[in-house]
Amino acid sequence: MHRNMSDLEEGMVTIIKVFHKYSGHKCKLKKAELKALINNEMSQFIMVKNETLDKLVADLDQNGDLEIDFKEFITLIAMVTSACSELFQTT
Amino acid sequence: MHRNMSDLEEGMVTIIKVFHKYSGHKCKLKKAELKALINNEMSQFIMVKNETLDKLVADLDQNGDLEIDFKEFITLIAMVTSACSELFQTT
């Protein structure tokens, strides 16, 4: 995107873009939008069923508005990436 | 990399790879390694001087071992990405 961006920076921008693709202008993910994002964009890493999704939203939703804002979403990314990183370390 | 990975997943893997490139097999970043990572890989997004670096390491280093493990590093990525996301929202 930006000619001088590193792979890491492009990765961070990708996280932002994917969030906004699903959140739209309201900049928050409803439960169904989070589910679509996870199932479409993170299916190699995690899978969520409806009952897990309820618990996940409750865990992530720190301000209790029943939607996931970007700070709450990046917490999920951090958790999943961190879990994946542990797998990478064992190889 | 993996033929079925989404852009988001590739972004997450990039974060893991960049961390390990600088941490080596010990899987922790010393202060100088964190500085090199930030200055080489995140220079479009943040800049750290030596005095800021001390404070940053102290802030990130939750377990007090004076090194930054992956969970502490992903917190930095989350903070910077979250700050960048706010800039994106204003455009």
N, CA and C atoms of all chains as a GROMACS GRO file, in nm:
protein
  546
    1MET      N    1   0.085  -0.119   0.000
    1MET     CA    2   0.000   0.000   0.000
    1MET      C    3   0.089   0.123   0.000
    2HIS      N    4   0.160   0.147   0.109
    2HIS     CA    5   0.257   0.257   0.110
    2HIS      C    6   0.389   0.198   0.067
    3ARG      N    7   0.458   0.267  -0.023
    3ARG     CA    8   0.576   0.203  -0.084
    3ARG      C    9   0.685   0.175   0.018
    4ASN      N   10   0.687   0.249   0.130
    4ASN     CA   11   0.794   0.228   0.228
    4ASN      C   12   0.752   0.140   0.345
    5MET      N   13   0.632   0.089   0.344
    5MET     CA   14   0.587   0.010   0.458
    5MET      C   15   0.657  -0.125   0.463
    6SER      N   16   0.693  -0.166   0.584
    6SER     CA   17   0.751  -0.299   0.603
    6SER      C   18   0.641  -0.404   0.601
    7ASP      N   19   0.680  -0.531   0.594
    7ASP     CA   20   0.581  -0.638   0.601
    7ASP      C   21   0.500  -0.630   0.730
    8LEU      N   22   0.570  -0.596   0.840
    8LEU     CA   23   0.501  -0.586   0.969
    8LEU      C   24   0.395  -0.477   0.965
    9GLU      N   25   0.433  -0.362   0.910
    9GLU     CA   26   0.336  -0.252   0.902
    9GLU      C   27   0.220  -0.287   0.810
   10GLU      N   28   0.250  -0.353   0.700
   10GLU     CA   29   0.140  -0.397   0.612
   10GLU      C   30   0.048  -0.494   0.684
   11GLY      N   31   0.107  -0.580   0.767
   11GLY     CA   32   0.026  -0.673   0.846
   11GLY      C   33  -0.066  -0.600   0.941
   12MET      N   34  -0.014  -0.494   1.004
   12MET     CA   35  -0.095  -0.416   1.098
   12MET      C   36  -0.206  -0.344   1.024
   13VAL      N   37  -0.175  -0.292   0.906
   13VAL     CA   38  -0.278  -0.223   0.827
   13VAL      C   39  -0.384  -0.323   0.781
   14THR      N   40  -0.342  -0.445   0.748
   14THR     CA   41  -0.439  -0.548   0.709
   14THR      C   42  -0.538  -0.574   0.822
   15ILE      N   43  -0.488  -0.580   0.946
   15ILE     CA   44  -0.577  -0.603   1.060
   15ILE      C   45  -0.682  -0.491   1.069
   16ILE      N   46  -0.636  -0.367   1.050
   16ILE     CA   47  -0.728  -0.252   1.055
   16ILE      C   48  -0.831  -0.260   0.942
   17LYS      N   49  -0.782  -0.292   0.822
   17LYS     CA   50  -0.872  -0.295   0.705
   17LYS      C   51  -0.977  -0.404   0.718
   18VAL      N   52  -0.935  -0.522   0.766
   18VAL     CA   53  -1.031  -0.632   0.779
   18VAL      C   54  -1.137  -0.595   0.881
   19PHE      N   55  -1.094  -0.534   0.993
   19PHE     CA   56  -1.192  -0.491   1.093
   19PHE      C   57  -1.296  -0.398   1.030
   20HIS      N   58  -1.248  -0.297   0.956
   20HIS     CA   59  -1.340  -0.197   0.900
   20HIS      C   60  -1.427  -0.255   0.789
   21LYS      N   61  -1.373  -0.357   0.721
   21LYS     CA   62  -1.453  -0.423   0.617
   21LYS      C   63  -1.580  -0.484   0.678
   22TYR      N   64  -1.566  -0.537   0.799
   22TYR     CA   65  -1.681  -0.602   0.863
   22TYR      C   66  -1.761  -0.509   0.952
   23SER      N   67  -1.694  -0.407   1.007
   23SER     CA   68  -1.764  -0.317   1.100
   23SER      C   69  -1.840  -0.207   1.027
   24GLY      N   70  -1.794  -0.172   0.906
   24GLY     CA   71  -1.853  -0.057   0.838
   24GLY      C   72  -1.821   0.071   0.912
   25HIS      N   73  -1.895   0.174   0.882
   25HIS     CA   74  -1.864   0.307   0.937
   25HIS      C   75  -1.890   0.317   1.086
   26LYS      N   76  -1.970   0.227   1.141
   26LYS     CA   77  -1.996   0.237   1.285
   26LYS      C   78  -1.875   0.198   1.368
   27CYS      N   79  -1.776   0.131   1.302
   27CYS     CA   80  -1.650   0.097   1.370
   27CYS      C   81  -1.669   0.004   1.490
   28LYS      N   82  -1.775  -0.072   1.488
   28LYS     CA   83  -1.796  -0.175   1.590
   28LYS      C   84  -1.853  -0.299   1.523
   29LEU      N   85  -1.816  -0.415   1.576
   29LEU     CA   86  -1.866  -0.540   1.522
   29LEU      C   87  -1.980  -0.591   1.607
   30LYS      N   88  -2.096  -0.612   1.543
   30LYS     CA   89  -2.202  -0.687   1.610
   30LYS      C   90  -2.161  -0.834   1.612
   31LYS      N   91  -2.231  -0.911   1.692
   31LYS     CA   92  -2.193  -1.052   1.709
   31LYS      C   93  -2.189  -1.125   1.574
   32ALA      N   94  -2.288  -1.103   1.490
   32ALA     CA   95  -2.292  -1.173   1.360
   32ALA      C   96  -2.177  -1.129   1.270
   33GLU      N   97  -2.137  -1.002   1.283
   33GLU     CA   98  -2.025  -0.953   1.202
   33GLU      C   99  -1.893  -1.014   1.249
   34LEU      N  100  -1.879  -1.024   1.380
   34LEU     CA  101  -1.758  -1.089   1.434
   34LEU      C  102  -1.752  -1.235   1.388
   35LYS      N  103  -1.867  -1.300   1.392
   35LYS     CA  104  -1.871  -1.440   1.349
   35LYS      C  105  -1.831  -1.453   1.202
   36ALA      N  106  -1.885  -1.364   1.117
   36ALA     CA  107  -1.851  -1.368   0.974
   36ALA      C  108  -1.702  -1.342   0.955
   37LEU      N  109  -1.649  -1.243   1.027
   37LEU     CA  110  -1.506  -1.212   1.015
   37LEU      C  111  -1.421  -1.334   1.053
   38ILE      N  112  -1.452  -1.394   1.166
   38ILE     CA  113  -1.372  -1.509   1.212
   38ILE      C  114  -1.383  -1.624   1.112
   39ASN      N  115  -1.506  -1.652   1.069
   39ASN     CA  116  -1.524  -1.767   0.980
   39ASN      C  117  -1.467  -1.744   0.840
   40ASN      N  118  -1.470  -1.618   0.794
   40ASN     CA  119  -1.417  -1.591   0.659
   40ASN      C  120  -1.268  -1.564   0.657
   41GLU      N  121  -1.217  -1.499   0.762
   41GLU     CA  122  -1.079  -1.448   0.757
   41GLU      C  123  -0.983  -1.519   0.850
   42MET      N  124  -1.035  -1.598   0.945
   42MET     CA  125  -0.946  -1.662   1.041
   42MET      C  126  -0.972  -1.812   1.051
   43SER      N  127  -1.030  -1.867   0.946
   43SER     CA  128  -1.076  -2.006   0.956
   43SER      C  129  -0.961  -2.107   0.963
   44GLN      N  130  -0.841  -2.067   0.920
   44GLN     CA  131  -0.727  -2.157   0.934
   44GLN      C  132  -0.678  -2.163   1.078
   45PHE      N  133  -0.712  -2.060   1.155
   45PHE     CA  134  -0.657  -2.048   1.291
   45PHE      C  135  -0.759  -2.084   1.399
   46ILE      N  136  -0.882  -2.034   1.385
   46ILE     CA  137  -0.985  -2.066   1.484
   46ILE      C  138  -1.120  -2.092   1.417
   47MET      N  139  -1.204  -2.162   1.488
   47MET     CA  140  -1.341  -2.187   1.444
   47MET      C  141  -1.431  -2.154   1.562
   48VAL      N  142  -1.542  -2.086   1.535
   48VAL     CA  143  -1.635  -2.062   1.645
   48VAL      C  144  -1.774  -2.114   1.612
   49LYS      N  145  -1.830  -2.184   1.706
   49LYS     CA  146  -1.971  -2.222   1.696
   49LYS      C  147  -2.052  -2.119   1.774
   50ASN      N  148  -2.184  -2.126   1.758
   50ASN     CA  149  -2.268  -2.022   1.818
   50ASN      C  150  -2.252  -2.011   1.969
   51GLU      N  151  -2.240  -2.125   2.035
   51GLU     CA  152  -2.230  -2.118   2.181
   51GLU      C  153  -2.095  -2.060   2.225
   52THR      N  154  -1.990  -2.090   2.148
   52THR     CA  155  -1.859  -2.034   2.178
   52THR      C  156  -1.860  -1.884   2.151
   53LEU      N  157  -1.930  -1.845   2.045
   53LEU     CA  158  -1.934  -1.705   2.005
   53LEU      C  159  -1.992  -1.618   2.116
   54ASP      N  160  -2.098  -1.664   2.180
   54ASP     CA  161  -2.157  -1.587   2.291
   54ASP      C  162  -2.054  -1.563   2.400
   55LYS      N  163  -1.980  -1.668   2.433
   55LYS     CA  164  -1.880  -1.655   2.539
   55LYS      C  165  -1.766  -1.563   2.495
   56LEU      N  166  -1.726  -1.576   2.367
   56LEU     CA  167  -1.617  -1.495   2.314
   56LEU      C  168  -1.654  -1.346   2.318
   57VAL      N  169  -1.775  -1.315   2.272
   57VAL     CA  170  -1.818  -1.175   2.272
   57VAL      C  171  -1.822  -1.123   2.416
   58ALA      N  172  -1.874  -1.203   2.507
   58ALA     CA  173  -1.881  -1.160   2.647
   58ALA      C  174  -1.740  -1.136   2.703
   59ASP      N  175  -1.645  -1.223   2.665
   59ASP     CA  176  -1.508  -1.208   2.714
   59ASP      C  177  -1.441  -1.084   2.656
   60LEU      N  178  -1.463  -1.060   2.526
   60LEU     CA  179  -1.394  -0.948   2.459
   60LEU      C  180  -1.455  -0.814   2.491
   61ASP      N  181  -1.586  -0.814   2.512
   61ASP     CA  182  -1.661  -0.689   2.523
   61ASP      C  183  -1.640  -0.623   2.659
   62GLN      N  184  -1.528  -0.553   2.670
   62GLN     CA  185  -1.489  -0.500   2.801
   62GLN      C  186  -1.578  -0.387   2.849
   63ASN      N  187  -1.635  -0.310   2.758
   63ASN     CA  188  -1.718  -0.198   2.802
   63ASN      C  189  -1.867  -0.234   2.806
   64GLY      N  190  -1.899  -0.361   2.777
   64GLY     CA  191  -2.035  -0.408   2.798
   64GLY      C  192  -2.142  -0.354   2.705
   65ASP      N  193  -2.102  -0.305   2.586
   65ASP     CA  194  -2.204  -0.253   2.494
   65ASP      C  195  -2.253  -0.359   2.394
   66LEU      N  196  -2.212  -0.485   2.416
   66LEU     CA  197  -2.253  -0.598   2.333
   66LEU      C  198  -2.200  -0.590   2.191
   67GLU      N  199  -2.110  -0.496   2.164
   67GLU     CA  200  -2.042  -0.491   2.036
   67GLU      C  201  -1.891  -0.490   2.061
   68ILE      N  202  -1.816  -0.523   1.956
   68ILE     CA  203  -1.671  -0.534   1.968
   68ILE      C  204  -1.608  -0.416   1.895
   69ASP      N  205  -1.543  -0.328   1.970
   69ASP     CA  206  -1.473  -0.217   1.903
   69ASP      C  207  -1.331  -0.261   1.866
   70PHE      N  208  -1.256  -0.170   1.804
   70PHE     CA  209  -1.126  -0.213   1.752
   70PHE      C  210  -1.031  -0.259   1.863
   71LYS      N  211  -1.034  -0.188   1.976
   71LYS     CA  212  -0.944  -0.228   2.087
   71LYS      C  213  -0.979  -0.366   2.139
   72GLU      N  214  -1.109  -0.397   2.141
   72GLU     CA  215  -1.152  -0.530   2.185
   72GLU      C  216  -1.114  -0.635   2.080
   73PHE      N  217  -1.125  -0.597   1.952
   73PHE     CA  218  -1.090  -0.690   1.843
   73PHE      C  219  -0.941  -0.722   1.844
   74ILE      N  220  -0.858  -0.618   1.865
   74ILE     CA  221  -0.714  -0.642   1.861
   74ILE      C  222  -0.672  -0.733   1.977
   75THR      N  223  -0.749  -0.732   2.084
   75THR     CA  224  -0.724  -0.825   2.194
   75THR      C  225  -0.742  -0.970   2.147
   76LEU      N  226  -0.845  -0.993   2.065
   76LEU     CA  227  -0.866  -1.127   2.009
   76LEU      C  228  -0.749  -1.164   1.917
   77ILE      N  229  -0.710  -1.071   1.832
   77ILE     CA  230  -0.597  -1.096   1.741
   77ILE      C  231  -0.472  -1.130   1.823
   78ALA      N  232  -0.450  -1.054   1.929
   78ALA     CA  233  -0.332  -1.078   2.014
   78ALA      C  234  -0.338  -1.217   2.077
   79MET      N  235  -0.457  -1.256   2.126
   79MET     CA  236  -0.472  -1.387   2.189
   79MET      C  237  -0.445  -1.499   2.089
   80VAL      N  238  -0.505  -1.487   1.971
   80VAL     CA  239  -0.492  -1.594   1.871
   80VAL      C  240  -0.348  -1.599   1.819
   81THR      N  241  -0.290  -1.480   1.792
   81THR     CA  242  -0.153  -1.477   1.742
   81THR      C  243  -0.058  -1.534   1.845
   82SER      N  244  -0.082  -1.500   1.971
   82SER     CA  245   0.002  -1.550   2.078
   82SER      C  246  -0.007  -1.702   2.089
   83ALA      N  247  -0.127  -1.755   2.076
   83ALA     CA  248  -0.145  -1.901   2.079
   83ALA      C  249  -0.072  -1.965   1.961
   84CYS      N  250  -0.084  -1.903   1.843
   84CYS     CA  251  -0.016  -1.957   1.724
   84CYS      C  252   0.134  -1.950   1.742
   85SER      N  253   0.181  -1.843   1.804
   85SER     CA  254   0.325  -1.826   1.823
   85SER      C  255   0.382  -1.939   1.905
   86GLU      N  256   0.306  -1.984   2.004
   86GLU     CA  257   0.354  -2.096   2.086
   86GLU      C  258   0.368  -2.222   2.003
   87LEU      N  259   0.278  -2.242   1.907
   87LEU     CA  260   0.290  -2.356   1.818
   87LEU      C  261   0.416  -2.344   1.732
   88PHE      N  262   0.442  -2.222   1.683
   88PHE     CA  263   0.560  -2.200   1.600
   88PHE      C  264   0.688  -2.232   1.677
   89GLN      N  265   0.686  -2.200   1.807
   89GLN     CA  266   0.808  -2.219   1.886
   89GLN      C  267   0.844  -2.366   1.905
   90THR      N  268   0.744  -2.452   1.896
   90THR     CA  269   0.771  -2.593   1.920
   90THR      C  270   0.831  -2.660   1.797
   91THR      N  271   0.826  -2.590   1.683
   91THR     CA  272   0.877  -2.653   1.560
   91THR      C  273   1.024  -2.620   1.539
   92MET      N  274   0.233  -1.788   0.153
   92MET     CA  275   0.298  -1.884   0.244
   92MET      C  276   0.214  -2.011   0.253
   93HIS      N  277   0.103  -2.009   0.326
   93HIS     CA  278   0.010  -2.122   0.320
   93HIS      C  279  -0.094  -2.086   0.215
   94ARG      N  280  -0.123  -2.181   0.128
   94ARG     CA  281  -0.206  -2.145   0.012
   94ARG      C  282  -0.346  -2.100   0.052
   95ASN      N  283  -0.394  -2.146   0.167
   95ASN     CA  284  -0.530  -2.110   0.205
   95ASN      C  285  -0.540  -1.996   0.306
   96MET      N  286  -0.428  -1.939   0.342
   96MET     CA  287  -0.433  -1.835   0.445
   96MET      C  288  -0.492  -1.706   0.390
   97SER      N  289  -0.574  -1.641   0.473
   97SER     CA  290  -0.629  -1.510   0.436
   97SER      C  291  -0.522  -1.403   0.458
   98ASP      N  292  -0.549  -1.283   0.406
   98ASP     CA  293  -0.457  -1.171   0.431
   98ASP      C  294  -0.439  -1.147   0.581
   99LEU      N  295  -0.550  -1.160   0.655
   99LEU     CA  296  -0.543  -1.137   0.799
   99LEU      C  297  -0.451  -1.239   0.865
  100GLU      N  298  -0.467  -1.365   0.826
  100GLU     CA  299  -0.382  -1.470   0.884
  100GLU      C  300  -0.236  -1.450   0.845
  101GLU      N  301  -0.213  -1.411   0.721
  101GLU     CA  302  -0.074  -1.384   0.680
  101GLU      C  303  -0.017  -1.268   0.761
  102GLY      N  304  -0.100  -1.168   0.788
  102GLY     CA  305  -0.055  -1.055   0.872
  102GLY      C  306  -0.017  -1.102   1.011
  103MET      N  307  -0.096  -1.194   1.067
  103MET     CA  308  -0.067  -1.246   1.201
  103MET      C  309   0.064  -1.327   1.199
  104VAL      N  310   0.082  -1.406   1.093
  104VAL     CA  311   0.205  -1.485   1.082
  104VAL      C  312   0.326  -1.392   1.065
  105THR      N  313   0.308  -1.282   0.992
  105THR     CA  314   0.417  -1.186   0.976
  105THR      C  315   0.462  -1.131   1.111
  106ILE      N  316   0.365  -1.100   1.197
  106ILE     CA  317   0.398  -1.049   1.331
  106ILE      C  318   0.483  -1.152   1.406
  107ILE      N  319   0.443  -1.278   1.398
  107ILE     CA  320   0.518  -1.384   1.466
  107ILE      C  321   0.659  -1.396   1.407
  108LYS      N  322   0.668  -1.394   1.275
  108LYS     CA  323   0.798  -1.412   1.210
  108LYS      C  324   0.894  -1.298   1.241
  109VAL      N  325   0.841  -1.175   1.238
  109VAL     CA  326   0.928  -1.060   1.266
  109VAL      C  327   0.979  -1.068   1.409
  110PHE      N  328   0.890  -1.106   1.503
  110PHE     CA  329   0.935  -1.121   1.642
  110PHE      C  330   1.050  -1.221   1.650
  111HIS      N  331   1.033  -1.338   1.588
  111HIS     CA  332   1.135  -1.442   1.600
  111HIS      C  333   1.264  -1.406   1.526
  112LYS      N  334   1.249  -1.325   1.418
  112LYS     CA  335   1.370  -1.279   1.347
  112LYS      C  336   1.461  -1.201   1.441
  113TYR      N  337   1.400  -1.122   1.530
  113TYR     CA  338   1.480  -1.039   1.621
  113TYR      C  339   1.509  -1.108   1.754
  114SER      N  340   1.420  -1.198   1.796
  114SER     CA  341   1.440  -1.261   1.927
  114SER      C  342   1.534  -1.380   1.919
  115GLY      N  343   1.543  -1.442   1.800
  115GLY     CA  344   1.618  -1.566   1.788
  115GLY      C  345   1.552  -1.677   1.868
  116HIS      N  346   1.628  -1.780   1.896
  116HIS     CA  347   1.570  -1.899   1.959
  116HIS      C  348   1.530  -1.876   2.104
  117LYS      N  349   1.585  -1.773   2.167
  117LYS     CA  350   1.548  -1.750   2.307
  117LYS      C  351   1.405  -1.698   2.319
  118CYS      N  352   1.344  -1.653   2.206
  118CYS     CA  353   1.204  -1.611   2.207
  118CYS      C  354   1.175  -1.494   2.300
  119LYS      N  355   1.276  -1.414   2.328
  119LYS     CA  356   1.257  -1.290   2.404
  119LYS      C  357   1.342  -1.182   2.341
  120LEU      N  358   1.292  -1.060   2.346
  120LEU     CA  359   1.367  -0.947   2.292
  120LEU      C  360   1.438  -0.873   2.404
  121LYS      N  361   1.569  -0.861   2.392
  121LYS     CA  362   1.641  -0.768   2.478
  121LYS      C  363   1.610  -0.626   2.431
  122LYS      N  364   1.644  -0.529   2.513
  122LYS     CA  365   1.610  -0.391   2.481
  122LYS      C  366   1.666  -0.350   2.344
  123ALA      N  367   1.791  -0.383   2.318
  123ALA     CA  368   1.853  -0.344   2.190
  123ALA      C  369   1.785  -0.413   2.072
  124GLU      N  370   1.737  -0.535   2.094
  124GLU     CA  371   1.667  -0.607   1.987
  124GLU      C  372   1.530  -0.544   1.960
  125LEU      N  373   1.462  -0.505   2.067
  125LEU     CA  374   1.333  -0.436   2.049
  125LEU      C  375   1.354  -0.305   1.975
  126LYS      N  376   1.460  -0.234   2.011
  126LYS     CA  377   1.489  -0.107   1.944
  126LYS      C  378   1.515  -0.129   1.796
  127ALA      N  379   1.595  -0.231   1.764
  127ALA     CA  380   1.625  -0.261   1.623
  127ALA      C  381   1.497  -0.298   1.548
  128LEU      N  382   1.414  -0.380   1.611
  128LEU     CA  383   1.287  -0.420   1.548
  128LEU      C  384   1.200  -0.298   1.518
  129ILE      N  385   1.183  -0.212   1.618
  129ILE     CA  386   1.098  -0.094   1.600
  129ILE      C  387   1.156  -0.003   1.491
  130ASN      N  388   1.287   0.021   1.498
  130ASN     CA  389   1.346   0.115   1.403
  130ASN      C  390   1.352   0.058   1.261
  131ASN      N  391   1.368  -0.074   1.249
  131ASN     CA  392   1.376  -0.133   1.115
  131ASN      C  393   1.240  -0.168   1.057
  132GLU      N  394   1.147  -0.209   1.142
  132GLU     CA  395   1.022  -0.268   1.090
  132GLU      C  396   0.899  -0.182   1.116
  133MET      N  397   0.909  -0.083   1.204
  133MET     CA  398   0.791  -0.003   1.237
  133MET      C  399   0.818   0.145   1.223
  134SER      N  400   0.918   0.181   1.143
  134SER     CA  401   0.964   0.321   1.140
  134SER      C  402   0.862   0.415   1.076
  135GLN      N  403   0.769   0.360   0.997
  135GLN     CA  404   0.664   0.445   0.941
  135GLN      C  405   0.558   0.480   1.046
  136PHE      N  406   0.551   0.399   1.150
  136PHE     CA  407   0.444   0.415   1.248
  136PHE      C  408   0.492   0.479   1.378
  137ILE      N  409   0.608   0.432   1.430
  137ILE     CA  410   0.660   0.492   1.553
  137ILE      C  411   0.811   0.508   1.545
  138MET      N  412   0.862   0.596   1.629
  138MET     CA  413   1.006   0.617   1.641
  138MET      C  414   1.037   0.616   1.789
  139VAL      N  415   1.146   0.550   1.828
  139VAL     CA  416   1.182   0.555   1.970
  139VAL      C  417   1.325   0.603   1.987
  140LYS      N  418   1.341   0.695   2.078
  140LYS     CA  419   1.474   0.736   2.120
  140LYS      C  420   1.510   0.657   2.245
  141ASN      N  421   1.636   0.664   2.286
  141ASN     CA  422   1.682   0.581   2.397
  141ASN      C  423   1.602   0.603   2.525
  142GLU      N  424   1.569   0.729   2.554
  142GLU     CA  425   1.498   0.755   2.680
  142GLU      C  426   1.355   0.701   2.674
  143THR      N  427   1.294   0.709   2.555
  143THR     CA  428   1.159   0.654   2.539
  143THR      C  429   1.165   0.501   2.548
  144LEU      N  430   1.271   0.443   2.494
  144LEU     CA  431   1.285   0.297   2.491
  144LEU      C  432   1.286   0.239   2.633
  145ASP      N  433   1.358   0.305   2.723
  145ASP     CA  434   1.360   0.258   2.862
  145ASP      C  435   1.220   0.252   2.919
  146LYS      N  436   1.143   0.358   2.894
  146LYS     CA  437   1.008   0.365   2.948
  146LYS      C  438   0.919   0.260   2.880
  147LEU      N  439   0.937   0.244   2.750
  147LEU     CA  440   0.857   0.147   2.675
  147LEU      C  441   0.882   0.005   2.726
  148VAL      N  442   1.009  -0.031   2.743
  148VAL     CA  443   1.041  -0.165   2.794
  148VAL      C  444   0.981  -0.184   2.932
  149ALA      N  445   0.994  -0.083   3.017
  149ALA     CA  446   0.938  -0.093   3.153
  149ALA      C  447   0.786  -0.111   3.148
  150ASP      N  448   0.720  -0.040   3.056
  150ASP     CA  449   0.574  -0.049   3.044
  150ASP      C  450   0.532  -0.186   2.991
  151LEU      N  451   0.606  -0.237   2.893
  151LEU     CA  452   0.565  -0.364   2.829
  151LEU      C  453   0.601  -0.485   2.913
  152ASP      N  454   0.710  -0.474   2.986
  152ASP     CA  455   0.768  -0.589   3.055
  152ASP      C  456   0.689  -0.625   3.179
  153GLN      N  457   0.578  -0.696   3.157
  153GLN     CA  458   0.484  -0.719   3.268
  153GLN      C  459   0.538  -0.815   3.372
  154ASN      N  460   0.625  -0.907   3.332
  154ASN     CA  461   0.676  -1.003   3.431
  154ASN      C  462   0.811  -0.960   3.490
  155GLY      N  463   0.858  -0.841   3.450
  155GLY     CA  464   0.974  -0.784   3.517
  155GLY      C  465   1.107  -0.852   3.492
  156ASP      N  466   1.120  -0.927   3.380
  156ASP     CA  467   1.248  -0.993   3.353
  156ASP      C  468   1.340  -0.909   3.263
  157LEU      N  469   1.301  -0.785   3.238
  157LEU     CA  470   1.378  -0.690   3.157
  157LEU      C  471   1.389  -0.734   3.010
  158GLU      N  472   1.314  -0.835   2.970
  158GLU     CA  473   1.306  -0.871   2.829
  158GLU      C  474   1.159  -0.875   2.788
  159ILE      N  475   1.138  -0.870   2.657
  159ILE     CA  476   1.002  -0.863   2.604
  159ILE      C  477   0.969  -0.997   2.538
  160ASP      N  478   0.875  -1.070   2.597
  160ASP     CA  479   0.835  -1.196   2.534
  160ASP      C  480   0.724  -1.168   2.432
  161PHE      N  481   0.678  -1.274   2.364
  161PHE     CA  482   0.583  -1.250   2.256
  161PHE      C  483   0.454  -1.186   2.304
  162LYS      N  484   0.405  -1.228   2.419
  162LYS     CA  485   0.279  -1.171   2.470
  162LYS      C  486   0.296  -1.022   2.500
  163GLU      N  487   0.415  -0.986   2.551
  163GLU     CA  488   0.440  -0.844   2.578
  163GLU      C  489   0.455  -0.766   2.446
  164PHE      N  490   0.518  -0.831   2.347
  164PHE     CA  491   0.536  -0.767   2.216
  164PHE      C  492   0.402  -0.743   2.147
  165ILE      N  493   0.314  -0.842   2.153
  165ILE     CA  494   0.186  -0.828   2.083
  165ILE      C  495   0.103  -0.715   2.148
  166THR      N  496   0.128  -0.688   2.276
  166THR     CA  497   0.063  -0.574   2.341
  166THR      C  498   0.107  -0.443   2.276
  167LEU      N  499   0.236  -0.434   2.242
  167LEU     CA  500   0.285  -0.315   2.172
  167LEU      C  501   0.220  -0.304   2.034
  168ILE      N  502   0.216  -0.417   1.962
  168ILE     CA  503   0.153  -0.417   1.830
  168ILE      C  504   0.007  -0.373   1.841
  169ALA      N  505  -0.061  -0.423   1.942
  169ALA     CA  506  -0.202  -0.387   1.962
  169ALA      C  507  -0.216  -0.238   1.991
  170MET      N  508  -0.127  -0.184   2.074
  170MET     CA  509  -0.133  -0.041   2.107
  170MET      C  510  -0.111   0.045   1.983
  171VAL      N  511  -0.007   0.010   1.907
  171VAL     CA  512   0.027   0.092   1.790
  171VAL      C  513  -0.081   0.078   1.683
  172THR      N  514  -0.127  -0.046   1.661
  172THR     CA  515  -0.231  -0.068   1.560
  172THR      C  516  -0.358   0.005   1.598
  173SER      N  517  -0.390   0.002   1.727
  173SER     CA  518  -0.510   0.069   1.775
  173SER      C  519  -0.500   0.220   1.754
  174ALA      N  520  -0.382   0.276   1.781
  174ALA     CA  521  -0.360   0.420   1.759
  174ALA      C  522  -0.373   0.452   1.611
  175CYS      N  523  -0.315   0.366   1.526
  175CYS     CA  524  -0.324   0.389   1.381
  175CYS      C  525  -0.468   0.379   1.334
  176SER      N  526  -0.542   0.285   1.393
  176SER     CA  527  -0.681   0.265   1.354
  176SER      C  528  -0.763   0.392   1.377
  177GLU      N  529  -0.733   0.462   1.486
  177GLU     CA  530  -0.805   0.586   1.514
  177GLU      C  531  -0.776   0.691   1.407
  178LEU      N  532  -0.652   0.694   1.356
  178LEU     CA  533  -0.621   0.785   1.247
  178LEU      C  534  -0.699   0.749   1.122
  179PHE      N  535  -0.708   0.618   1.095
  179PHE     CA  536  -0.782   0.574   0.976
  179PHE      C  537  -0.928   0.616   0.983
  180GLN      N  538  -0.984   0.613   1.104
  180GLN     CA  539  -1.126   0.643   1.118
  180GLN      C  540  -1.159   0.788   1.087
  181THR      N  541  -1.060   0.876   1.103
  181THR     CA  542  -1.089   1.018   1.082
  181THR      C  543  -1.087   1.055   0.935
  182THR      N  544  -1.038   0.963   0.850
  182THR     CA  545  -1.028   0.997   0.708
  182THR      C  546  -1.155   0.954   0.635
   0.00000   0.00000   0.00000
